[in-house]
Amino acid sequence: MGDDPDLLSPELLAANLIGPDAHCPHADDDDHACWEHASEDRERLMKVIADFYDLPSPPPAAEVTAR
């Protein structure tokens, strides 16, 4: 959406969140549940977005968590 819909594509590709390497390498295993590691994908996505826009990224600084 917007003027540049592919703005984050290079960063998302580099993080293997989109593209040919984005699939779970264990998806074909019968005893594997991909949803169990979906939180790791969300964390990587949030880090890519935060880094791209130069936003603070988890974990917060010690002085922030101490408050």
Secondary structure, DSSP 8 states (H G I E B T S, - for coil): --S-TTTTHHHHHHTTSSSTT-S-TTTT-TT--GGGGHHHHHHHHHHHHHHHTT---SS--HHHHT-
